[in-house]
Amino acid sequence: MLALRNLRVDYSGVVAVAGVDMDVHEGETVALVGANGAGKSSVLGAISGLRRPAGGSIRFCEQEITKLPAYRITPLGIALVPEGRRLFADLSVLKNLMLGAYRQRDKPQREKDLAYVLDLLPPLRDRLRQRTGTMSGGEQQMVAVGRALMSRPRLLMLDEPSLGIAPMVVARLFDALKRVSESGTTVLLVEQNLRMALDFSDRAYVMQTGRVILDGEASELTRSPEVRRAYLGL
């Protein structure tokens, strides 16, 4: 579904991603992990069109999307839940969710998609009229995930979804994401909690200073002495 070849990203000459190759197959869950500053978020930014690559190529479902802007990439079926959520704090939960469905003109389908999101994330059901900015961080993260799902993505990308959220809410959120994955949606996850990411995913890529240094089955990487020493502290 997704193929990155020699992807390079820089910021005013400072290299963030230095030639990454990566594949994500339809229906699988892939984690992109590594220390802070490894370049993980820059990879997602390039895929989503929010950051113009300095070189290399990005193909989605056999279509070259390397130079496409974000507003042309989203309709192809790619949705990003960004780090920090990026919600409209003064709008209600319902309005934030419906922004994800702005291209869906079929009202019955929008209502069906909303029912699906509320079934996945039931705490939002009684908060639809609440101003989003008054919610806890975990509740806001649910809104951000729900907004992305309202676009009916083929590829759902999440950037640090557990950051700054209470463990109980993280567990509930990942239970919902597991259901999304099991429904057939492809998931690409950037996550600071390596153990959680590897437990959740089928495969994983480990980044360090802009490069992929390891990749493989998530269960194998969990047992890797190098990964355990560098990232799990074992």
C-alpha positions in Angstrom: 0.0 0.0 0.0 2.7 2.5 1.0 6.3 2.5 -0.3 9.1 4.9 0.7 12.3 4.9 -1.2 15.4 6.9 -0.1 13.1 9.4 1.6 15.0 12.5 2.7 13.6 15.4 4.7 15.4 18.5 6.0 14.7 21.7 7.9 16.6 24.7 6.5 19.5 22.5 5.7 19.4 20.4 8.9 18.8 16.7 8.0 15.9 15.1 9.8 15.4 12.0 7.5 18.5 10.7 5.7 17.3 8.2 3.2 14.6 6.0 4.6 13.1 2.9 2.8 9.9 1.5 4.2 7.0 -0.6 3.1 3.5 -0.8 4.7 1.2 -3.6 3.3 -2.5 -3.3 3.2 -4.3 -4.4 6.4 -1.2 -4.5 8.6 -0.1 -2.4 11.6 3.4 -1.0 11.4 5.2 0.9 14.1 7.9 3.5 13.5 9.9 3.8 16.8 13.0 5.4 18.1 14.3 8.1 20.4 13.2 11.7 20.3 14.6 13.5 17.3 15.1 10.3 15.3 13.0 11.6 12.4 9.8 9.7 13.0 7.4 12.6 12.9 9.2 14.0 9.8 8.4 10.8 8.0 4.7 11.1 8.8 4.8 14.7 7.8 6.2 13.9 4.4 3.7 11.1 3.8 0.8 13.4 4.7 2.0 16.2 2.5 2.7 18.6 5.4 6.4 18.5 4.8 7.9 18.6 1.3 10.6 15.9 1.0 14.1 17.0 0.0 14.5 13.8 -2.1 13.3 10.2 -2.6 9.8 9.0 -3.4 6.6 8.1 -1.7 4.0 5.9 -3.4 0.6 5.1 -2.1 -1.5 2.4 -3.8 0.9 2.6 -6.8 0.4 6.4 -7.1 3.3 8.8 -6.7 2.4 11.3 -4.0 5.8 12.7 -3.2 5.1 16.2 -4.3 1.4 16.4 -3.6 0.1 18.9 -1.1 -1.9 17.7 1.9 -5.3 18.7 0.6 -4.8 16.3 -2.4 -3.3 13.4 -0.3 -6.2 13.2 2.2 -8.8 12.3 -0.4 -6.7 9.4 -1.5 -7.4 7.7 1.8 -4.6 8.9 4.2 -5.5 10.4 7.5 -3.1 11.7 10.2 -3.7 12.1 13.9 -0.9 14.6 14.6 1.1 15.0 17.7 -0.6 17.5 19.9 -4.0 16.7 18.4 -4.5 20.1 16.6 -8.2 20.4 17.4 -10.3 23.5 17.2 -10.7 24.2 21.0 -13.6 26.6 20.7 -15.7 24.1 18.6 -17.8 21.3 20.0 -16.8 17.7 19.9 -19.4 17.1 17.2 -18.1 19.9 15.0 -14.5 18.7 15.3 -15.5 15.2 14.4 -17.6 16.3 11.4 -14.6 18.3 10.1 -13.1 14.9 9.3 -16.1 14.2 7.0 -16.0 17.4 5.1 -15.8 15.6 1.8 -18.7 13.2 2.5 -21.8 14.7 0.9 -24.0 11.7 1.8 -25.7 12.6 5.1 -26.8 9.0 5.9 -23.2 7.8 5.4 -21.9 10.6 7.6 -24.4 9.5 10.3 -23.3 5.9 9.9 -19.6 6.9 10.2 -20.4 9.0 13.3 -22.2 6.0 14.9 -19.1 3.9 14.2 -16.7 6.4 15.8 -19.0 6.7 18.9 -19.2 3.0 19.2 -15.4 2.8 19.2 -15.0 5.7 21.5 -18.0 5.7 23.8 -16.8 8.5 26.2 -17.5 10.9 23.4 -21.1 10.0 23.1 -22.2 12.2 26.0 -19.8 15.0 25.1 -20.9 15.9 21.6 -22.0 19.4 22.6 -19.1 20.1 24.9 -16.5 22.6 23.8 -13.4 20.5 22.9 -11.0 22.8 24.7 -12.6 22.0 28.1 -11.9 18.3 27.8 -9.0 16.3 29.3 -6.0 15.5 27.2 -7.1 11.9 26.8 -10.6 12.9 25.8 -9.2 15.3 23.2 -7.0 12.5 21.8 -10.1 10.5 21.3 -11.6 13.4 19.4 -8.5 13.6 17.2 -8.7 9.9 16.4 -12.4 10.1 15.8 -11.9 13.0 13.4 -9.4 11.1 11.4 -11.7 8.0 11.2 -14.6 10.2 10.0 -12.6 10.6 6.7 -12.9 6.8 6.3 -9.1 6.3 5.7 -7.5 3.4 4.1 -4.3 4.3 5.9 -4.5 5.7 9.5 -1.3 7.4 10.8 -0.9 8.3 14.4 1.9 10.4 15.8 2.6 9.8 19.5 -1.0 9.0 20.5 -0.2 8.1 24.1 1.9 11.3 24.8 0.8 13.0 28.0 -2.3 10.8 28.5 -3.2 8.8 31.6 -2.4 5.0 31.3 -6.1 4.0 31.7 -7.1 6.2 28.8 -4.2 5.0 26.7 -5.3 1.4 27.2 -8.9 2.3 26.2 -7.6 4.2 23.1 -5.4 1.3 22.0 -8.3 -1.1 22.4 -10.2 1.1 20.0 -7.3 1.2 17.6 -7.0 -2.6 17.7 -10.6 -2.8 16.6 -9.9 -0.3 13.8 -7.0 -2.5 12.6 -9.0 -5.7 12.8 -11.7 -4.1 10.6 -9.1 -3.9 7.8 -7.8 -0.4 8.1 -4.0 -0.1 7.7 -2.2 1.6 10.6 1.1 3.3 10.7 2.0 4.2 14.3 4.7 6.5 15.7 4.9 5.9 19.4 7.3 6.9 22.2 6.3 3.8 24.3 8.3 1.2 22.4 7.0 -1.8 24.4 3.4 -0.8 23.7 4.1 -0.1 20.1 5.7 -3.5 19.5 2.9 -5.3 21.3 0.3 -3.5 19.2 2.0 -3.9 15.8 2.7 -6.6 13.2 6.0 -5.2 12.1 8.2 -2.3 13.1 11.0 0.0 11.9 13.5 1.4 14.4 14.9 4.8 13.5 18.0 6.5 14.8 19.3 10.0 13.7 17.2 10.0 10.6 17.9 6.4 9.4 16.3 3.1 9.8 18.7 0.9 11.7 16.5 -2.2 12.3 13.2 -3.6 10.9 11.3 -6.8 11.2 8.5 -8.6 12.9 7.5 -6.7 16.1 7.8 -9.8 18.2 11.3 -10.5 17.0 12.4 -6.9 17.6 11.0 -7.1 21.2 13.5 -10.0 21.8 16.4 -8.3 20.0 19.3 -7.6 22.5 20.1 -4.4 20.7 16.6 -3.1 20.9 16.2 -4.2 24.5 19.5 -2.4 25.5 18.9 0.7 23.6 15.2 1.3 24.0 13.8 -0.9 26.7 16.6 -0.4 29.3 17.0 -4.2 29.7 
